[in-house]
Amino acid sequence: MTLQDPGRPPISVTCEPSEAGWRCEVRVGDDPGSTEHAVSVDRAALARLAPRAASPEELLVASFRFLLAREPREAIMRAFELPLISRFYADYGTEMRRRLG
């Protein structure tokens, strides 16, 4: 899945099922400064953050849009479990449920 918004770098997401949920690769940008991120999404996080059963790809695109509104793509960790965002941004869960719930 790739999402391109005018004025924002494109976000490409591919997810593979894993025992606990999904292992995903996220690419932000299609220029020489693009960044790549390995993100784990478990089933509980998807159900909690996107209660209307959005796909992990949709959740990741929304999550990266959330992050990019707050920090440059170079500052986003290269590998992390999705719920970790809540440690840095208390409004993350509420915002994801608003966008995807």
Order of alpha helices (4+ residues) and beta strands (2+ residues): beta-beta-beta-beta-alpha-alpha-beta-alpha-alpha
